[in-house]
Amino acid sequence: MTSSINRRALITGASSGIGQATALAFARSGIDLVLVSRSQSKLDAVAQEARSLGVDAQAYAIDLADVTTVRSRLEELISKAGTIDILVNNAGMAYTGTLGEMPLSDWQRVIDLNVTSVFQCVQAVLPGMRSRKRGTIINVASIAAHQTFPNWGAYCVSKFGVLALSKTLAAEERAHGIRVVTISPGSVNTAIWDTETVHADFDRAAMLTPDIVADAILQAATMNDRAVVEEMILMPNAGTF
């Protein structure tokens, strides 16, 4: 059930992949947007397409890996953009390599972006959501939050962490009228497979598409306020990669 109330969503990692697809799915449903990622030019292109669908869309280039500044930067943009009704924590990175040989700096990089930045984004939006006694926080995890894979140790740890963060947050904020949702997709065909920190050879044609995941996120975000899908595992029919 879709609400007729005007809403605004803040989406991280919104310049490509699942974030971009979610932004456009939200725009088609009349949800205004605040878009965050590192690339201003890519964000501007997504924002322009969203505006062509009839919603307000603002774009802010923020490096979420710089976790010491994430909360303050988001608080600043929220003061400019206005009320945030929906937060979609989608930004993240993948990493392949054994735990025994992984450099500490790489470990910290994965944990900072995949877990700590999510924590900081949540802290930025919570005061406003609490004051209004409503809000939806959607954290994009992974099937790797539910099962482990050799050579994906740091990624699995980070996604298990996101799931635990979500479950704890849900228990703490339920009394404030805030819904917390975890979306755990299997392999999704995005540019993450082309990054320098990932070395894997999977059949990308058999993976989920960003649009499929975006549709699930939209459904979770637009449910009647009296209901919540607290956790969703979304898998390609071809199985786990």
RODO-211510 format. One record per residue (C-alpha): z negated, y negated, x. Coordinates in nm, 3 decimals, always signed. Layout:
BEGIN
{node {Z; Y; X}}
...
This chain:
BEGIN
{node {+0.000; +0.000; +0.000}}
{node {+0.105; -0.332; +0.149}}
{node {-0.116; -0.638; +0.103}}
{node {+0.029; -0.963; -0.026}}
{node {-0.206; -1.164; +0.198}}
{node {-0.040; -1.343; +0.488}}
{node {-0.149; -1.178; +0.810}}
{node {-0.103; -1.232; +1.181}}
{node {-0.089; -0.956; +1.441}}
{node {-0.142; -0.978; +1.815}}
{node {+0.060; -0.711; +1.997}}
{node {+0.030; -0.640; +2.368}}
{node {+0.313; -0.490; +2.569}}
{node {+0.542; -0.646; +2.311}}
{node {+0.847; -0.712; +2.525}}
{node {+0.990; -0.359; +2.515}}
{node {+0.941; -0.004; +2.392}}
{node {+0.675; +0.067; +2.130}}
{node {+0.546; -0.291; +2.140}}
{node {+0.885; -0.444; +2.070}}
{node {+0.960; -0.194; +1.794}}
{node {+0.619; -0.260; +1.637}}
{node {+0.671; -0.634; +1.649}}
{node {+1.001; -0.608; +1.462}}
{node {+0.860; -0.356; +1.211}}
{node {+0.575; -0.597; +1.140}}
{node {+0.817; -0.888; +1.110}}
{node {+1.024; -0.700; +0.853}}
{node {+0.701; -0.655; +0.656}}
{node {+0.623; -1.027; +0.665}}
{node {+0.346; -1.016; +0.927}}
{node {+0.333; -1.316; +1.162}}
{node {+0.317; -1.236; +1.531}}
{node {+0.151; -1.329; +1.856}}
{node {+0.329; -1.139; +2.132}}
{node {+0.187; -1.070; +2.478}}
{node {+0.331; -0.910; +2.792}}
{node {+0.412; -1.012; +3.149}}
{node {+0.773; -1.123; +3.091}}
{node {+0.814; -1.455; +2.910}}
{node {+1.192; -1.423; +2.886}}
{node {+1.178; -1.077; +2.727}}
{node {+0.902; -1.189; +2.491}}
{node {+1.102; -1.493; +2.388}}
{node {+1.395; -1.270; +2.291}}
{node {+1.170; -1.049; +2.076}}
{node {+1.006; -1.356; +1.919}}
{node {+1.345; -1.506; +1.836}}
{node {+1.456; -1.185; +1.664}}
{node {+1.129; -1.174; +1.471}}
{node {+1.174; -1.533; +1.354}}
{node {+1.520; -1.446; +1.226}}
{node {+1.341; -1.202; +0.995}}
{node {+1.143; -1.487; +0.844}}
{node {+0.804; -1.479; +1.017}}
{node {+0.627; -1.702; +1.266}}
{node {+0.630; -1.550; +1.616}}
{node {+0.467; -1.690; +1.927}}
{node {+0.507; -1.548; +2.277}}
{node {+0.262; -1.569; +2.567}}
{node {+0.316; -1.423; +2.914}}
{node {-0.015; -1.274; +3.032}}
{node {-0.074; -1.016; +3.304}}
{node {-0.320; -0.780; +3.136}}
{node {-0.375; -0.603; +3.469}}
{node {-0.575; -0.909; +3.579}}
{node {-0.875; -0.795; +3.378}}
{node {-1.102; -1.078; +3.495}}
{node {-0.892; -1.329; +3.299}}
{node {-0.773; -1.127; +2.997}}
{node {-1.048; -1.221; +2.754}}
{node {-1.041; -1.593; +2.836}}
{node {-0.662; -1.607; +2.822}}
{node {-0.655; -1.435; +2.482}}
{node {-0.933; -1.654; +2.346}}
{node {-0.730; -1.956; +2.451}}
{node {-0.411; -1.837; +2.283}}
{node {-0.601; -1.736; +1.966}}
{node {-0.738; -2.089; +1.943}}
{node {-0.377; -2.213; +1.943}}
{node {-0.212; -1.940; +1.738}}
{node {-0.477; -1.904; +1.468}}
{node {-0.646; -1.613; +1.295}}
{node {-0.572; -1.263; +1.424}}
{node {-0.594; -1.004; +1.146}}
{node {-0.442; -0.711; +1.337}}
{node {-0.469; -0.629; +1.707}}
{node {-0.232; -0.368; +1.850}}
{node {-0.336; -0.267; +2.202}}
{node {-0.015; -0.113; +2.328}}
{node {+0.023; -0.231; +2.688}}
{node {-0.028; +0.038; +2.949}}
{node {+0.115; +0.230; +3.241}}
{node {+0.173; +0.593; +3.333}}
{node {+0.102; +0.756; +3.667}}
{node {+0.182; +1.096; +3.813}}
{node {+0.009; +1.245; +4.113}}
{node {-0.280; +1.477; +4.188}}
{node {-0.635; +1.347; +4.166}}
{node {-0.717; +1.480; +4.513}}
{node {-0.456; +1.262; +4.681}}
{node {-0.463; +0.956; +4.454}}
{node {-0.558; +0.631; +4.633}}
{node {-0.858; +0.450; +4.487}}
{node {-0.648; +0.136; +4.442}}
{node {-0.401; +0.327; +4.223}}
{node {-0.685; +0.481; +4.021}}
{node {-0.834; +0.137; +3.958}}
{node {-0.495; -0.003; +3.859}}
{node {-0.450; +0.265; +3.590}}
{node {-0.804; +0.227; +3.454}}
{node {-0.787; -0.154; +3.456}}
{node {-0.467; -0.176; +3.255}}
{node {-0.506; +0.125; +3.026}}
{node {-0.877; +0.093; +2.943}}
{node {-1.044; -0.226; +3.065}}
{node {-0.774; -0.461; +2.936}}
{node {-0.804; -0.294; +2.594}}
{node {-1.180; -0.357; +2.602}}
{node {-1.121; -0.722; +2.691}}
{node {-0.859; -0.773; +2.418}}
{node {-1.101; -0.626; +2.166}}
{node {-1.377; -0.862; +2.276}}
{node {-1.142; -1.158; +2.234}}
{node {-1.062; -1.084; +1.868}}
{node {-1.396; -0.946; +1.748}}
{node {-1.577; -1.276; +1.677}}
{node {-1.306; -1.393; +1.437}}
{node {-1.279; -1.057; +1.264}}
{node {-1.654; -1.034; +1.224}}
{node {-1.677; -1.382; +1.076}}
{node {-1.412; -1.292; +0.816}}
{node {-1.558; -0.944; +0.754}}
{node {-1.215; -0.788; +0.793}}
{node {-0.963; -0.689; +1.058}}
{node {-0.771; -0.394; +1.199}}
{node {-0.766; -0.287; +1.564}}
{node {-0.501; -0.030; +1.657}}
{node {-0.520; +0.128; +2.001}}
{node {-0.215; +0.319; +2.125}}
{node {-0.342; +0.619; +2.321}}
{node {-0.141; +0.936; +2.386}}
{node {-0.142; +1.310; +2.333}}
{node {-0.296; +1.290; +2.682}}
{node {-0.611; +1.164; +2.508}}
{node {-0.648; +1.512; +2.356}}
{node {-0.528; +1.752; +2.626}}
{node {-0.493; +1.740; +3.001}}
{node {-0.181; +1.784; +3.211}}
{node {-0.165; +1.868; +3.584}}
{node {-0.051; +1.572; +3.797}}
{node {-0.132; +1.332; +3.512}}
{node {-0.506; +1.318; +3.578}}
{node {-0.560; +0.942; +3.597}}
{node {-0.344; +0.884; +3.291}}
{node {-0.531; +1.150; +3.094}}
{node {-0.867; +1.004; +3.195}}
{node {-0.755; +0.658; +3.086}}
{node {-0.630; +0.778; +2.749}}
{node {-0.940; +0.987; +2.684}}
{node {-1.124; +0.663; +2.759}}
{node {-0.921; +0.471; +2.502}}
{node {-1.000; +0.736; +2.242}}
{node {-1.372; +0.720; +2.318}}
{node {-1.362; +0.340; +2.312}}
{node {-1.192; +0.350; +1.971}}
{node {-1.438; +0.598; +1.819}}
{node {-1.739; +0.404; +1.944}}
{node {-1.593; +0.074; +1.831}}
{node {-1.521; +0.215; +1.486}}
{node {-1.884; +0.323; +1.449}}
{node {-2.013; -0.015; +1.565}}
{node {-1.779; -0.238; +1.365}}
{node {-1.746; -0.048; +1.037}}
{node {-2.035; -0.250; +0.892}}
{node {-1.843; -0.569; +0.972}}
{node {-1.541; -0.458; +0.769}}
{node {-1.331; -0.390; +1.078}}
{node {-1.104; -0.084; +1.090}}
{node {-1.029; +0.086; +1.420}}
{node {-0.729; +0.318; +1.450}}
{node {-0.612; +0.534; +1.740}}
{node {-0.245; +0.635; +1.750}}
{node {-0.178; +0.923; +1.992}}
{node {+0.195; +0.987; +2.030}}
{node {+0.352; +1.264; +2.228}}
{node {+0.632; +1.175; +2.468}}
{node {+0.822; +0.862; +2.365}}
{node {+1.159; +0.763; +2.507}}
{node {+1.077; +0.428; +2.665}}
{node {+1.127; +0.261; +3.000}}
{node {+0.791; +0.397; +3.119}}
{node {+0.979; +0.703; +3.246}}
{node {+1.180; +0.479; +3.478}}
{node {+0.881; +0.313; +3.645}}
{node {+0.795; +0.368; +4.010}}
{node {+0.460; +0.532; +3.930}}
{node {+0.613; +0.815; +3.723}}
{node {+0.798; +1.115; +3.860}}
{node {+0.888; +1.352; +3.579}}
{node {+1.203; +1.520; +3.456}}
{node {+1.188; +1.568; +3.078}}
{node {+1.450; +1.579; +2.805}}
{node {+1.423; +1.224; +2.682}}
{node {+1.665; +1.289; +2.396}}
{node {+1.404; +1.522; +2.241}}
{node {+1.126; +1.263; +2.257}}
{node {+0.998; +1.037; +1.982}}
{node {+1.168; +0.699; +1.960}}
{node {+0.975; +0.369; +1.968}}
{node {+1.081; +0.302; +1.608}}
{node {+0.915; +0.624; +1.488}}
{node {+0.587; +0.526; +1.651}}
{node {+0.618; +0.169; +1.523}}
{node {+0.656; +0.298; +1.167}}
{node {+0.330; +0.493; +1.203}}
{node {+0.152; +0.186; +1.341}}
{node {+0.281; -0.024; +1.051}}
{node {+0.159; +0.231; +0.796}}
{node {-0.187; +0.232; +0.952}}
{node {-0.199; -0.147; +0.961}}
{node {-0.089; -0.202; +0.602}}
{node {-0.308; +0.051; +0.423}}
{node {-0.535; -0.073; +0.149}}
{node {-0.838; -0.238; +0.310}}
{node {-1.064; +0.022; +0.150}}
{node {-0.904; +0.303; +0.350}}
{node {-0.843; +0.374; +0.716}}
{node {-0.654; +0.631; +0.921}}
{node {-0.899; +0.650; +1.208}}
{node {-0.690; +0.880; +1.422}}
{node {-0.326; +0.990; +1.417}}
{node {-0.152; +1.236; +1.648}}
{node {+0.224; +1.191; +1.629}}
{node {+0.436; +1.452; +1.802}}
{node {+0.808; +1.517; +1.848}}
{node {+0.924; +1.832; +1.674}}
{node {+1.028; +1.965; +2.014}}
{node {+0.660; +1.983; +2.114}}
{node {+0.460; +1.849; +2.407}}
{node {+0.639; +1.751; +2.725}}
